[in-house]
Amino acid sequence: MSPILLRPVREQLEHDRVVRLLQAKYRRKFEVAINPGSEQIAPITVGQLPWYPDLVLQAQERGRKLRGVVEVETAESVNNLEAMSQWAAFARQRVPFHLYVPAASIDVAKRLCGDLQIPVAELWAFHAVGDQMRFTLVQRSSRTSEDKRRAASGRARTRSARRPAAAGRSHAGRPRRRTVAASRGTGPKKGAARKSTSRRSRQKRK
């Protein structure tokens, strides 16, 4: 729960329901810890203070490296104070920040992110259809900071792998050209061969 907001009971129940649905969704790729309601189970460090986002996405490998932060809002919590405090803090992390808001609050959320310059990796809308909850991806950033780091490291590995191969090809090619040139220089010339043949034919006629 936001430290600056006390939600109505009905909204809090809807909020916690969405959090648990997203926990099941993200479990396919991550280890997922949640902080539903007023529970503070899985903190992340922002500056020197612990913060408790709704979902904390961690790597499935050893070390449980932080891979993403997810925050779920309701109609009451899509506001300027919430954006300045929590959204801005979570967006400063070096991992993707995913924001889920009610479908009716999408325009407000987009305006707040734009005005406050809050980079959101993915902006989602949710709404209830009967007993089911539907999620719609509204906006996705072109490349997250994690993607940029992976792409940069991949390009560096590619460059280092290409340099030895190029050097090997250039050194391997040089002796071949020298050998061909040497063979051309030591072999008999075509003009000299023709003259010797014509002299022999004249001697036989005589």
Backbone torsions as a table, in degrees:
resi	resn	phi	psi	omega
1	MET	NA	143.5	179.6
2	SER	-63.4	139.0	178.8
3	PRO	-71.0	-11.3	-177.7
4	ILE	-114.3	13.1	-174.9
5	LEU	-144.6	137.3	172.7
6	LEU	-116.4	107.4	-175.4
7	ARG	-77.8	152.4	168.5
8	PRO	-61.5	154.5	-174.6
9	VAL	-58.0	-42.6	-177.7
10	ARG	-63.7	-42.9	178.9
11	GLU	-67.4	-36.9	179.6
12	GLN	-65.3	-38.5	177.3
13	LEU	-64.1	-41.9	177.7
14	GLU	-64.8	-42.0	179.1
15	HIS	-58.7	-49.1	-177.6
16	ASP	-68.0	-30.7	176.0
17	ARG	-65.4	-44.2	178.0
18	VAL	-63.1	-41.1	179.8
19	VAL	-59.2	-43.8	-178.4
20	ARG	-71.3	-34.1	175.0
21	LEU	-64.9	-40.8	178.6
22	LEU	-69.4	-32.0	175.7
23	GLN	-58.7	-44.7	177.7
24	ALA	-66.0	-36.3	-179.5
25	LYS	-66.3	-47.1	-174.9
26	TYR	-80.0	-11.4	179.6
27	ARG	-64.6	-17.4	179.6
28	ARG	-65.9	-28.3	-176.0
29	LYS	-120.2	-19.0	-172.9
30	PHE	-134.5	164.7	162.8
31	GLU	-84.6	124.8	-170.9
32	VAL	-117.4	125.9	172.7
33	ALA	-114.6	143.4	-176.9
34	ILE	-125.1	156.4	176.1
35	ASN	-126.5	70.8	-176.7
36	PRO	-75.0	152.0	176.7
37	GLY	56.8	-131.6	179.6
38	SER	-96.0	8.0	-178.9
39	GLU	-73.6	142.3	177.3
40	GLN	-126.7	88.5	-172.3
41	ILE	-106.4	-47.3	-172.7
42	ALA	-118.8	96.8	-179.2
43	PRO	-88.5	158.6	165.2
44	ILE	-124.1	157.8	-177.6
45	THR	-98.8	122.2	175.3
46	VAL	-117.0	110.3	-170.9
47	GLY	71.1	-114.2	175.8
48	GLN	-120.8	10.7	-176.0
49	LEU	-113.7	147.8	175.7
50	PRO	-81.4	135.7	174.7
51	TRP	-122.6	155.5	-173.9
52	TYR	-126.6	83.7	176.1
53	PRO	-68.2	164.9	-177.2
54	ASP	-63.8	-40.5	177.2
55	LEU	-133.9	136.4	176.9
56	VAL	-115.8	118.4	-178.5
57	LEU	-97.8	125.5	-178.1
58	GLN	-125.5	156.5	178.6
59	ALA	-66.0	148.6	179.5
60	GLN	-80.2	-15.1	178.8
61	GLU	-78.2	177.2	178.5
62	ARG	-63.0	147.0	-179.1
63	GLY	99.3	-26.1	177.0
64	ARG	50.2	51.3	-179.8
65	LYS	-64.9	140.3	-179.3
66	LEU	-65.4	128.1	-177.8
67	ARG	-117.4	-15.7	-179.4
68	GLY	-178.8	161.2	178.5
69	VAL	-130.7	134.8	-178.0
70	VAL	-124.8	131.7	177.7
71	GLU	-124.6	132.6	179.8
72	VAL	-110.9	128.7	179.3
73	GLU	-116.6	160.2	172.4
74	THR	-116.4	-179.6	-176.7
75	ALA	-57.2	-37.6	-178.0
76	GLU	-72.0	-27.2	-172.2
77	SER	-98.8	1.6	174.0
78	VAL	-87.9	87.7	-176.4
79	ASN	-150.7	173.9	-174.0
80	ASN	-65.9	-41.4	-179.6
81	LEU	-63.7	-42.3	179.2
82	GLU	-65.0	-41.9	-179.4
83	ALA	-64.7	-43.6	-178.1
84	MET	-67.0	-33.6	-176.6
85	SER	-88.0	-65.8	-172.4
86	GLN	-81.9	-50.7	-176.2
87	TRP	-58.8	-46.0	-179.0
88	ALA	-63.3	-39.1	179.9
89	ALA	-66.8	-44.3	-179.1
90	PHE	-69.8	-33.6	179.9
91	ALA	-69.7	-20.3	179.1
92	ARG	-78.0	-11.8	177.8
93	GLN	-69.3	154.9	-178.9
94	ARG	-86.6	37.6	177.8
95	VAL	-139.4	160.0	179.4
96	PRO	-61.6	140.7	176.5
97	PHE	-111.8	119.8	-179.3
98	HIS	-108.3	132.6	-176.3
99	LEU	-121.5	128.0	178.3
100	TYR	-116.3	126.2	179.9
101	VAL	-134.7	158.7	175.1
102	PRO	-59.6	150.0	-177.3
103	ALA	-57.5	-35.6	-179.4
104	ALA	-71.1	-13.1	-177.2
105	SER	-107.1	9.9	-176.7
106	ILE	-61.0	-47.5	-177.7
107	ASP	-61.6	-40.1	178.9
108	VAL	-65.6	-42.6	-179.7
109	ALA	-63.7	-42.2	178.8
110	LYS	-64.3	-40.4	179.4
111	ARG	-65.6	-42.0	179.4
112	LEU	-63.8	-42.7	179.6
113	CYS	-64.3	-38.3	178.4
114	GLY	-70.0	-45.3	-178.4
115	ASP	-65.5	-38.4	-177.3
116	LEU	-94.6	2.2	179.4
117	GLN	54.1	53.8	178.9
118	ILE	-101.5	112.5	179.7
119	PRO	-77.3	121.1	179.4
120	VAL	-114.0	124.2	-180.0
121	ALA	-65.5	-44.5	177.9
122	GLU	-141.7	131.9	175.3
123	LEU	-113.0	122.3	-175.9
124	TRP	-118.5	149.2	171.9
125	ALA	-112.5	144.9	175.6
126	PHE	-132.5	149.4	176.4
127	HIS	-155.8	152.0	-178.0
128	ALA	-88.5	136.3	173.6
129	VAL	-124.0	96.9	-173.3
130	GLY	67.1	-124.3	178.5
131	ASP	-91.7	-2.8	-176.7
132	GLN	-102.9	152.7	176.7
133	MET	-109.7	128.3	-178.8
134	ARG	-107.8	139.2	179.4
135	PHE	-118.3	136.0	-179.0
136	THR	-130.3	125.9	177.0
137	LEU	-75.8	121.6	-177.1
138	VAL	-99.0	-39.5	-174.8
139	GLN	-151.7	139.4	177.1
140	ARG	-137.3	131.7	178.6
141	SER	-68.8	151.6	-176.2
142	SER	-61.5	-47.2	179.2
143	ARG	-146.5	131.8	177.3
144	THR	-84.8	166.7	179.9
145	SER	-61.4	-34.7	178.3
146	GLU	-66.4	-41.7	177.4
147	ASP	-61.7	-40.6	-179.9
148	LYS	-62.8	-42.0	179.7
149	ARG	-65.0	-41.7	179.3
150	ARG	-65.1	-41.8	179.9
151	ALA	-64.9	-40.4	179.8
152	ALA	-65.3	-43.1	178.6
153	SER	-66.2	-35.3	177.8
154	GLY	-65.8	-41.4	177.8
155	ARG	-65.5	-37.2	179.3
156	ALA	-65.0	-41.7	178.4
157	ARG	-64.9	-37.4	-179.9
158	THR	-65.6	-42.2	179.0
159	ARG	-62.9	-45.1	-178.6
160	SER	-65.7	-29.7	179.2
161	ALA	-77.0	-29.4	-177.6
162	ARG	-77.4	-34.2	-174.3
163	ARG	-59.8	-50.0	178.6
164	PRO	-61.6	-36.9	-178.7
165	ALA	-64.9	-42.2	180.0
166	ALA	-65.1	-40.7	179.3
167	ALA	-64.5	-39.8	179.1
168	GLY	-63.2	-39.1	-179.4
169	ARG	-68.0	-40.2	-177.8
170	SER	-67.4	-41.5	179.8
171	HIS	-70.5	-34.6	-178.9
172	ALA	-71.8	-27.7	-176.7
173	GLY	-79.8	-28.6	-174.5
174	ARG	-64.0	-47.1	-179.3
175	PRO	-60.2	-33.3	-179.2
176	ARG	-63.6	-43.7	-179.9
177	ARG	-65.4	-36.5	178.4
178	ARG	-66.2	-40.1	-179.5
179	THR	-63.3	-42.5	179.7
180	VAL	-65.1	-42.3	179.7
181	ALA	-63.2	-40.4	-179.7
182	ALA	-65.0	-41.2	-179.7
183	SER	-65.5	-34.1	178.2
184	ARG	-68.3	-37.0	-177.9
185	GLY	-72.4	-34.1	-175.8
186	THR	-84.8	-20.4	-177.2
187	GLY	-76.2	157.8	179.5
188	PRO	-68.0	145.0	178.5
189	LYS	-79.0	152.3	-177.9
190	LYS	-65.6	-40.0	-178.3
191	GLY	-64.7	-40.7	-179.6
192	ALA	-65.7	-37.9	179.4
193	ALA	-64.8	-39.3	-179.8
194	ARG	-66.3	-40.9	-179.6
195	LYS	-64.0	-42.4	179.9
196	SER	-64.5	-35.7	179.2
197	THR	-68.1	-41.0	-179.8
198	SER	-67.5	-36.4	178.0
199	ARG	-63.6	-42.6	179.9
200	ARG	-62.8	-40.9	-179.8
201	SER	-65.6	-37.1	178.8
202	ARG	-65.0	-42.6	179.9
203	GLN	-62.9	-37.0	179.8
204	LYS	-67.5	-36.3	179.0
205	ARG	-65.4	-39.1	178.9
206	LYS	-65.9	NA	NA
